Amino acid sequence: MTPIEHTAEGYVIDAEMLGGAFQIDPSVIPELMRSGKITAHHERGVDSDSGLHCLVFSYSGRRFRVTINDNCQIVAQGVFRSIIGPSHSKI
């Protein structure tokens, strides 16, 4: 398996890659995702970024962002400290 694959259900990322990004044992990744402690979202590129996809994973105050092309080849990646948490205020 390559580190990232696209399936009919969505994207699949290798637990070794996520474990390395968050500096945790890859064997705990599936449970952390099932329990919602690791969250993920996908952004699709438009206009000049068409053909690119950004996968963002959040865990324990950090975010791992990986940008891939339509062939699931990694274009860029990085780990960042989250400075904005989830909003709990009402508008």
SETILUM-358245 format. One record per residue: x negated, y, z of N, C-alpha, C, O in turn. Coordinates in nm, 4 decimals. Atoms other than C-alpha are relative to their C-alpha. Layout:
<recs>
<nxx=X&nyy=Y&nzz=Z&caxx=X&cayy=Y&cazz=Z&cxx=X&cyy=Y&czz=Z&oxx=X&oyy=Y&ozz=Z>
...
</recs>
This chain:
<recs>
<nxx=-0.0834&nyy=-0.1180&nzz=0.0000&caxx=0.0000&cayy=0.0000&cazz=0.0000&cxx=-0.0888&cyy=0.1257&czz=0.0000&oxx=-0.1889&oyy=0.1327&ozz=0.0714>
<nxx=0.0669&nyy=-0.1289&nzz=-0.0065&caxx=-0.1172&cayy=0.3515&cazz=-0.0737&cxx=0.0512&cyy=0.0716&czz=0.1253&oxx=0.1526&oyy=0.0301&ozz=0.1815>
<nxx=-0.0438&nyy=-0.0658&nzz=-0.1238&caxx=-0.0891&cayy=0.5943&cazz=0.2204&cxx=0.1447&cyy=0.0501&czz=-0.0042&oxx=0.2119&oyy=0.0545&ozz=0.0988>
<nxx=-0.1369&nyy=-0.0501&nzz=0.0131&caxx=0.2403&cayy=0.7322&cazz=0.0839&cxx=0.0628&cyy=-0.0628&czz=-0.1229&oxx=0.0025&oyy=-0.0670&ozz=-0.2301>
<nxx=-0.0754&nyy=0.0574&nzz=0.1116&caxx=0.5014&cayy=0.5628&cazz=-0.1334&cxx=0.1401&cyy=0.0588&czz=-0.0011&oxx=0.1944&oyy=0.0958&ozz=0.1030>
<nxx=-0.1379&nyy=-0.0464&nzz=0.0136&caxx=0.8369&cayy=0.6759&cazz=-0.2673&cxx=0.0870&cyy=-0.1199&czz=-0.0330&oxx=0.0593&oyy=-0.1930&ozz=-0.1281>
<nxx=-0.0924&nyy=0.1112&nzz=0.0205&caxx=1.1217&cayy=0.4243&cazz=-0.2424&cxx=0.1405&cyy=0.0565&czz=-0.0230&oxx=0.1609&oyy=0.1778&ozz=-0.0177>
<nxx=-0.1395&nyy=-0.0420&nzz=0.0175&caxx=1.4955&cayy=0.4361&cazz=-0.3076&cxx=0.0538&cyy=0.0663&czz=0.1272&oxx=0.1428&oyy=0.1510&ozz=0.1196>
<nxx=-0.0466&nyy=-0.0559&nzz=-0.1273&caxx=1.5434&cayy=0.5208&cazz=0.0621&cxx=-0.0723&cyy=0.1292&czz=0.0376&oxx=-0.0272&oyy=0.2002&ozz=0.1275>
<nxx=0.0768&nyy=-0.1203&nzz=-0.0324&caxx=1.2845&cayy=0.8020&cazz=0.0661&cxx=-0.1486&cyy=-0.0301&czz=-0.0016&oxx=-0.1934&oyy=-0.1235&ozz=-0.0681>
<nxx=0.1455&nyy=0.0168&nzz=-0.0052&caxx=0.9156&cayy=0.8336&cazz=0.1421&cxx=-0.0391&cyy=-0.0893&czz=0.1167&oxx=0.0217&oyy=-0.0856&ozz=0.2237>
<nxx=0.0574&nyy=0.0863&nzz=-0.1029&caxx=0.7159&cayy=0.5775&cazz=0.3384&cxx=-0.1455&cyy=0.0411&czz=0.0143&oxx=-0.2195&oyy=0.0455&ozz=-0.0840>
<nxx=0.1382&nyy=-0.0409&nzz=-0.0256&caxx=0.3915&cayy=0.6896&cazz=0.5010&cxx=-0.0652&cyy=-0.1041&czz=0.0910&oxx=-0.0026&oyy=-0.1559&ozz=0.1835>
<nxx=0.0740&nyy=0.1004&nzz=-0.0748&caxx=0.1284&cayy=0.4566&cazz=0.6392&cxx=-0.0170&cyy=0.0432&czz=0.1464&oxx=-0.0536&oyy=0.1576&ozz=0.1735>
<nxx=0.0128&nyy=-0.0296&nzz=-0.1435&caxx=0.1248&cayy=0.4391&cazz=1.0218&cxx=-0.1434&cyy=0.0373&czz=0.0364&oxx=-0.1646&oyy=0.1171&ozz=0.1277>
<nxx=0.1405&nyy=-0.0358&nzz=-0.0263&caxx=-0.2571&cayy=0.4563&cazz=1.0153&cxx=-0.0229&cyy=0.1490&czz=-0.0269&oxx=-0.0948&oyy=0.2161&ozz=0.0471>
<nxx=0.0158&nyy=-0.1402&nzz=0.0348&caxx=-0.2341&cayy=0.7956&cazz=0.8475&cxx=0.0635&cyy=0.0908&czz=0.1064&oxx=0.0029&oyy=0.1892&ozz=0.1487>
<nxx=-0.0660&nyy=-0.0794&nzz=-0.1046&caxx=0.0170&cayy=0.9321&cazz=1.1010&cxx=-0.0725&cyy=-0.0126&czz=0.1326&oxx=-0.0901&oyy=0.0864&ozz=0.2036>
<nxx=0.0734&nyy=0.0197&nzz=-0.1250&caxx=-0.1710&cayy=0.7793&cazz=1.3923&cxx=-0.1271&cyy=0.0824&czz=0.0035&oxx=-0.1608&oyy=0.1423&ozz=0.1057>
<nxx=0.1219&nyy=-0.0796&nzz=0.0079&caxx=-0.4906&cayy=0.9439&cazz=1.2754&cxx=0.0287&cyy=0.1490&czz=0.0122&oxx=-0.0456&oyy=0.2220&ozz=0.0779>
<nxx=-0.0352&nyy=-0.1421&nzz=-0.0051&caxx=-0.3192&cayy=1.2796&cazz=1.2295&cxx=0.0341&cyy=0.0444&czz=0.1418&oxx=-0.0047&oyy=0.1530&ozz=0.1847>
<nxx=-0.0424&nyy=-0.0346&nzz=-0.1360&caxx=-0.1701&cayy=1.2742&cazz=1.5794&cxx=-0.0913&cyy=-0.0567&czz=0.1082&oxx=-0.0661&oyy=-0.0376&ozz=0.2272>
<nxx=0.0963&nyy=0.0596&nzz=-0.0921&caxx=-0.4628&cayy=1.0889&cazz=1.7391&cxx=0.0669&cyy=-0.0937&czz=0.1005&oxx=0.0426&oyy=-0.0872&ozz=0.2210>
<nxx=-0.0671&nyy=0.1010&nzz=-0.0823&caxx=-0.2432&cayy=0.8063&cazz=1.8675&cxx=-0.0118&cyy=-0.1354&czz=-0.0695&oxx=-0.0408&oyy=-0.1428&ozz=-0.1889>
<nxx=0.0064&nyy=0.1360&nzz=0.0517&caxx=-0.2390&cayy=0.4298&cazz=1.8215&cxx=0.1086&cyy=-0.0188&czz=-0.1076&oxx=0.2266&oyy=0.0018&ozz=-0.0791>
<nxx=-0.0983&nyy=0.0182&nzz=0.1075&caxx=-0.0694&cayy=0.3548&cazz=1.4857&cxx=0.1109&cyy=-0.0996&czz=0.0332&oxx=0.2202&oyy=-0.0908&ozz=-0.0227>
<nxx=-0.1025&nyy=0.1003&nzz=-0.0330&caxx=0.1177&cayy=0.0613&cazz=1.6412&cxx=0.1209&cyy=0.0604&czz=0.0707&oxx=0.2275&oyy=-0.0011&ozz=0.0725>
<nxx=-0.1136&nyy=-0.0620&nzz=-0.0693&caxx=0.3379&cayy=0.3030&cazz=1.8396&cxx=0.0819&cyy=0.0911&czz=-0.0922&oxx=0.1875&oyy=0.1401&ozz=-0.0521>
<nxx=-0.0676&nyy=-0.0906&nzz=0.0930&caxx=0.4406&cayy=0.5076&cazz=1.5331&cxx=0.1451&cyy=-0.0422&czz=-0.0272&oxx=0.2340&oyy=0.0422&ozz=-0.0159>
<nxx=-0.1394&nyy=0.0361&nzz=0.0295&caxx=0.7533&cayy=0.3037&cazz=1.4414&cxx=0.0962&cyy=0.0302&czz=0.1162&oxx=0.2056&oyy=0.0820&ozz=0.0937>
<nxx=-0.0879&nyy=-0.0259&nzz=-0.1150&caxx=0.8981&cayy=0.3282&cazz=1.7941&cxx=0.0172&cyy=0.1495&czz=0.0235&oxx=0.1275&oyy=0.1946&ozz=0.0545>
<nxx=-0.0114&nyy=-0.1450&nzz=-0.0174&caxx=0.8198&cayy=0.7000&cazz=1.8207&cxx=0.0925&cyy=0.0616&czz=-0.1048&oxx=0.1629&oyy=0.1585&ozz=-0.0763>
<nxx=-0.0901&nyy=-0.0505&nzz=0.1042&caxx=1.0026&cayy=0.7567&cazz=1.4919&cxx=0.1438&cyy=-0.0435&czz=0.0277&oxx=0.2366&oyy=0.0360&ozz=0.0130>
<nxx=-0.1358&nyy=0.0484&nzz=-0.0306&caxx=1.3007&cayy=0.5398&cazz=1.5899&cxx=0.0623&cyy=0.0778&czz=0.1151&oxx=0.1822&oyy=0.1057&ozz=0.1143>
<nxx=-0.0516&nyy=-0.0702&nzz=-0.1178&caxx=1.3331&cayy=0.7226&cazz=1.9216&cxx=0.0147&cyy=0.1508&czz=-0.0233&oxx=0.0671&oyy=0.2217&ozz=0.0626>
<nxx=-0.0117&nyy=-0.1419&nzz=0.0311&caxx=1.3140&cayy=1.0639&cazz=1.7527&cxx=-0.1106&cyy=0.0854&czz=0.0582&oxx=-0.1046&oyy=0.2080&ozz=0.0501>
<nxx=0.1121&nyy=-0.0773&nzz=-0.0551&caxx=0.9901&cayy=1.1641&cazz=1.9247&cxx=-0.0916&cyy=0.0508&czz=-0.1108&oxx=-0.1551&oyy=0.1552&ozz=-0.0960>
<nxx=0.0621&nyy=-0.0516&nzz=0.1219&caxx=0.8296&cayy=1.1940&cazz=1.5825&cxx=0.1141&cyy=0.0308&czz=-0.0952&oxx=0.1951&oyy=-0.0566&ozz=-0.1261>
<nxx=-0.1027&nyy=-0.0396&nzz=0.0956&caxx=1.0530&cayy=1.3880&cazz=1.3454&cxx=-0.0673&cyy=0.0303&czz=-0.1338&oxx=-0.1877&oyy=0.0547&ozz=-0.1404>
<nxx=0.0551&nyy=-0.0218&nzz=0.1338&caxx=1.0096&cayy=1.4381&cazz=0.9735&cxx=0.1005&cyy=0.0737&czz=-0.0866&oxx=0.2216&oyy=0.0594&ozz=-0.0699>
<nxx=-0.0850&nyy=-0.0563&nzz=0.1041&caxx=1.1431&cayy=1.6466&cazz=0.6904&cxx=-0.0788&cyy=0.0145&czz=-0.1289&oxx=-0.2019&oyy=0.0116&ozz=-0.1303>
<nxx=0.0557&nyy=-0.0037&nzz=0.1353&caxx=1.0831&cayy=1.6805&cazz=0.3187&cxx=0.0397&cyy=0.1309&czz=-0.0661&oxx=0.1551&oyy=0.1732&ozz=-0.0583>
<nxx=-0.0261&nyy=-0.1202&nzz=0.0777&caxx=1.0526&cayy=1.9950&cazz=0.1100&cxx=-0.0417&cyy=-0.0287&czz=-0.1443&oxx=-0.1504&oyy=-0.0807&ozz=-0.1695>
<nxx=0.0288&nyy=0.0218&nzz=0.1420&caxx=1.0693&cayy=1.9788&cazz=-0.2695&cxx=-0.0431&cyy=0.1325&czz=-0.0623&oxx=0.0232&oyy=0.2344&ozz=-0.0433>
<nxx=0.0503&nyy=-0.1212&nzz=0.0624&caxx=0.8661&cayy=2.2316&cazz=-0.4677&cxx=0.0909&cyy=0.0481&czz=-0.1128&oxx=0.1493&oyy=-0.0327&ozz=-0.1850>
<nxx=-0.0764&nyy=-0.0608&nzz=0.1082&caxx=1.0448&cayy=2.4710&cazz=-0.7035&cxx=-0.0885&cyy=0.1004&czz=-0.0729&oxx=-0.1939&oyy=0.1403&ozz=-0.0233>
<nxx=0.0710&nyy=-0.0969&nzz=0.0830&caxx=0.9297&cayy=2.7076&cazz=-0.9766&cxx=-0.1460&cyy=-0.0414&czz=-0.0181&oxx=-0.1723&oyy=-0.1494&ozz=-0.0710>
<nxx=0.1414&nyy=0.0317&nzz=0.0226&caxx=0.5472&cayy=2.7168&cazz=-0.9751&cxx=-0.0464&cyy=-0.1220&czz=0.0810&oxx=-0.1518&oyy=-0.1785&ozz=0.0520>
<nxx=0.0342&nyy=0.1182&nzz=-0.0800&caxx=0.5443&cayy=2.4358&cazz=-0.7132&cxx=0.0785&cyy=-0.1236&czz=-0.0427&oxx=0.0759&oyy=-0.2262&ozz=0.0254>
<nxx=-0.0767&nyy=0.1141&nzz=0.0500&caxx=0.7688&cayy=2.2082&cazz=-0.9180&cxx=-0.0928&cyy=-0.1202&czz=-0.0177&oxx=-0.2050&oyy=-0.1064&ozz=-0.0664>
<nxx=0.0814&nyy=0.1215&nzz=0.0078&caxx=0.6426&cayy=1.8489&cazz=-0.9035&cxx=-0.0777&cyy=-0.0290&czz=0.1261&oxx=-0.1440&oyy=-0.1322&ozz=0.1364>
<nxx=0.0657&nyy=0.0218&nzz=-0.1290&caxx=0.5067&cayy=1.8898&cazz=-0.5507&cxx=0.1049&cyy=-0.0268&czz=0.1072&oxx=0.2180&oyy=0.0210&ozz=0.0990>
<nxx=-0.0872&nyy=0.0338&nzz=-0.1118&caxx=0.6592&cayy=1.7526&cazz=-0.2320&cxx=-0.0800&cyy=0.0163&czz=0.1283&oxx=-0.1958&oyy=-0.0249&ozz=0.1357>
<nxx=0.0665&nyy=-0.0191&nzz=-0.1284&caxx=0.5736&cayy=1.8469&cazz=0.1237&cxx=0.0725&cyy=-0.0836&czz=0.1045&oxx=0.1930&oyy=-0.0682&ozz=0.1243>
<nxx=-0.0530&nyy=0.0812&nzz=-0.1081&caxx=0.6272&cayy=1.5953&cazz=0.4020&cxx=-0.0570&cyy=0.0552&czz=0.1293&oxx=-0.1786&oyy=0.0678&ozz=0.1438>
<nxx=0.0436&nyy=-0.0594&nzz=-0.1262&caxx=0.6149&cayy=1.7431&cazz=0.7522&cxx=0.0457&cyy=-0.0896&czz=0.1141&oxx=0.1641&oyy=-0.1212&ozz=0.1257>
<nxx=-0.0266&nyy=0.0845&nzz=-0.1161&caxx=0.5928&cayy=1.5285&cazz=1.0665&cxx=-0.0357&cyy=0.0792&czz=0.1248&oxx=-0.1415&oyy=0.1418&ozz=0.1310>
<nxx=0.0234&nyy=-0.0732&nzz=-0.1249&caxx=0.6222&cayy=1.6782&cazz=1.4157&cxx=-0.0038&cyy=-0.0971&czz=0.1164&oxx=0.0762&oyy=-0.1903&ozz=0.1247>
<nxx=0.0126&nyy=0.0837&nzz=-0.1194&caxx=0.5105&cayy=1.5213&cazz=1.7419&cxx=-0.0797&cyy=0.0749&czz=0.1056&oxx=-0.1885&oyy=0.1255&ozz=0.0782>
<nxx=0.0704&nyy=-0.0489&nzz=-0.1179&caxx=0.4134&cayy=1.6517&cazz=2.0827&cxx=-0.0702&cyy=0.1348&czz=-0.0228&oxx=-0.1874&oyy=0.1524&ozz=0.0103>
<nxx=0.0530&nyy=-0.1340&nzz=0.0191&caxx=0.3654&cayy=2.0143&cazz=1.9835&cxx=-0.0930&cyy=0.0171&czz=-0.1183&oxx=-0.1575&oyy=0.1210&ozz=-0.1322>
<nxx=0.0863&nyy=-0.0083&nzz=0.1179&caxx=0.1785&cayy=1.9383&cazz=1.6616&cxx=0.0788&cyy=-0.0398&czz=-0.1236&oxx=0.1771&oyy=-0.1134&ozz=-0.1156>
<nxx=-0.0613&nyy=0.0347&nzz=0.1277&caxx=0.2739&cayy=1.9135&cazz=1.2964&cxx=-0.1062&cyy=-0.0495&czz=-0.0965&oxx=-0.2152&oyy=0.0068&ozz=-0.1069>
<nxx=0.0850&nyy=0.0534&nzz=0.1057&caxx=0.1174&cayy=1.7049&cazz=1.0248&cxx=0.0728&cyy=0.0260&czz=-0.1305&oxx=0.1844&oyy=-0.0216&ozz=-0.1514>
<nxx=-0.0603&nyy=-0.0380&nzz=0.1281&caxx=0.1867&cayy=1.8444&cazz=0.6793&cxx=-0.0849&cyy=-0.0595&czz=-0.1115&oxx=-0.2060&oyy=-0.0385&ozz=-0.1174>
<nxx=0.0707&nyy=0.0591&nzz=0.1136&caxx=0.0967&cayy=1.6514&cazz=0.3662&cxx=0.0763&cyy=0.0353&czz=-0.1273&oxx=0.1971&oyy=0.0137&ozz=-0.1372>
<nxx=-0.0582&nyy=-0.0356&nzz=0.1285&caxx=0.1587&cayy=1.7766&cazz=0.0139&cxx=-0.0440&cyy=-0.1037&czz=-0.1020&oxx=-0.1622&oyy=-0.1362&ozz=-0.1135>
<nxx=0.0269&nyy=0.1027&nzz=0.1007&caxx=0.1863&cayy=1.5186&cazz=-0.2631&cxx=0.0598&cyy=0.0430&czz=-0.1337&oxx=0.1464&oyy=0.1303&ozz=-0.1391>
<nxx=-0.0611&nyy=-0.0240&nzz=0.1298&caxx=0.2597&cayy=1.5232&cazz=-0.6343&cxx=0.1037&cyy=-0.1090&czz=-0.0269&oxx=0.1283&oyy=-0.1945&ozz=0.0583>
<nxx=-0.1045&nyy=0.0979&nzz=0.0337&caxx=0.5283&cayy=1.3197&cazz=-0.8134&cxx=-0.0502&cyy=-0.1437&czz=-0.0007&oxx=0.0299&oyy=-0.2368&ozz=0.0078>
<nxx=0.0585&nyy=0.1347&nzz=-0.0013&caxx=0.2876&cayy=1.0213&cazz=-0.8228&cxx=-0.0461&cyy=-0.0417&czz=0.1392&oxx=-0.1164&oyy=-0.1416&ozz=0.1542>
<nxx=0.0363&nyy=0.0258&nzz=-0.1400&caxx=0.2448&cayy=1.0305&cazz=-0.4413&cxx=-0.1497&cyy=0.0128&czz=0.0260&oxx=-0.2010&oyy=-0.0435&ozz=0.1226>
<nxx=0.1412&nyy=-0.0285&nzz=-0.0247&caxx=-0.1150&cayy=1.1442&cazz=-0.4750&cxx=-0.0082&cyy=0.1212&czz=0.0929&oxx=0.0616&oyy=0.2206&ozz=0.0727>
<nxx=0.0131&nyy=-0.1081&nzz=-0.0973&caxx=-0.2212&cayy=1.3645&cazz=-0.1841&cxx=-0.0734&cyy=0.1178&czz=-0.0636&oxx=-0.1824&oyy=0.1034&ozz=-0.1190>
<nxx=0.0567&nyy=-0.1237&nzz=0.0526&caxx=-0.2881&cayy=1.7226&cazz=-0.2907&cxx=-0.0647&cyy=0.0797&czz=0.1130&oxx=-0.1708&oyy=0.1395&ozz=0.0950>
<nxx=0.0515&nyy=-0.0723&nzz=-0.1165&caxx=-0.3392&cayy=1.8749&cazz=0.0561&cxx=0.0607&cyy=-0.0615&czz=0.1255&oxx=0.1674&oyy=-0.1228&ozz=0.1211>
<nxx=-0.0528&nyy=0.0480&nzz=-0.1283&caxx=-0.2954&cayy=1.7828&cazz=0.4210&cxx=-0.0658&cyy=0.0769&czz=0.1132&oxx=-0.1765&oyy=0.1287&ozz=0.0989>
<nxx=0.0557&nyy=-0.0679&nzz=-0.1157&caxx=-0.3476&cayy=1.9343&cazz=0.7619&cxx=0.0856&cyy=-0.0217&czz=0.1226&oxx=0.2049&oyy=-0.0506&ozz=0.1131>
<nxx=-0.0693&nyy=0.0102&nzz=-0.1290&caxx=-0.2554&cayy=1.9167&cazz=1.1287&cxx=-0.0039&cyy=0.1376&czz=0.0640&oxx=-0.1081&oyy=0.2030&ozz=0.0686>
<nxx=-0.0128&nyy=-0.1321&nzz=-0.0582&caxx=-0.1316&cayy=2.2289&cazz=1.3001&cxx=0.0705&cyy=-0.0088&czz=0.1344&oxx=0.1542&oyy=-0.0964&ozz=0.1563>
<nxx=-0.0708&nyy=-0.0110&nzz=-0.1270&caxx=-0.0241&cayy=2.3206&cazz=1.6492&cxx=0.1298&cyy=0.0729&czz=-0.0271&oxx=0.1305&oyy=0.1768&ozz=-0.0930>
<nxx=-0.1302&nyy=-0.0655&nzz=0.0164&caxx=0.3471&cayy=2.4046&cazz=1.6565&cxx=0.0077&cyy=0.1181&czz=0.0944&oxx=-0.0113&oyy=0.1034&ozz=0.2151>
<nxx=-0.0143&nyy=-0.1166&nzz=-0.0862&caxx=0.3969&cayy=2.7561&cazz=1.7822&cxx=0.1454&cyy=0.0413&czz=0.0143&oxx=0.1795&oyy=0.1244&ozz=0.0985>
<nxx=-0.1439&nyy=-0.0291&nzz=-0.0089&caxx=0.7715&cayy=2.7678&cazz=1.7224&cxx=0.0701&cyy=-0.1318&czz=0.0273&oxx=0.0594&oyy=-0.2260&ozz=-0.0512>
<nxx=-0.0734&nyy=0.1190&nzz=-0.0340&caxx=0.9868&cayy=2.5106&cazz=1.8951&cxx=0.1404&cyy=0.0046&czz=-0.0576&oxx=0.1767&oyy=0.1015&ozz=-0.1242>
<nxx=-0.1374&nyy=0.0002&nzz=0.0465&caxx=1.3434&cayy=2.4123&cazz=1.8156&cxx=0.0794&cyy=0.1119&czz=0.0655&oxx=0.0591&oyy=0.1442&ozz=0.1825>
<nxx=-0.0815&nyy=-0.1093&nzz=-0.0510&caxx=1.5936&cayy=2.6913&cazz=1.8561&cxx=0.1175&cyy=-0.0546&czz=0.0800&oxx=0.1879&oyy=-0.1450&ozz=0.0351>
<nxx=-0.1129&nyy=0.0408&nzz=-0.0829&caxx=1.8443&cayy=2.6510&cazz=2.1365&cxx=0.0954&cyy=0.1162&czz=0.0224&oxx=0.1909&oyy=0.1046&ozz=0.0993>
<nxx=-0.0861&nyy=-0.1167&nzz=-0.0193&caxx=2.0006&cayy=2.9956&cazz=2.1116&cxx=0.1165&cyy=-0.0044&czz=-0.0965&oxx=0.1074&oyy=-0.0632&ozz=-0.2043>
<nxx=-0.1172&nyy=-0.0090&nzz=0.0856&caxx=2.3446&cayy=3.0632&cazz=1.9693&cxx=-0.0047&cyy=0.1315&czz=-0.0735&oxx=-0.0512&oyy=0.2329&ozz=-0.0216>
<nxx=-0.0029&nyy=-0.1243&nzz=0.0797&caxx=2.3918&cayy=3.3150&cazz=1.6946&cxx=0.1374&cyy=0.0613&czz=0.0080&oxx=0.1618&oyy=0.1662&ozz=-0.0516>
</recs>
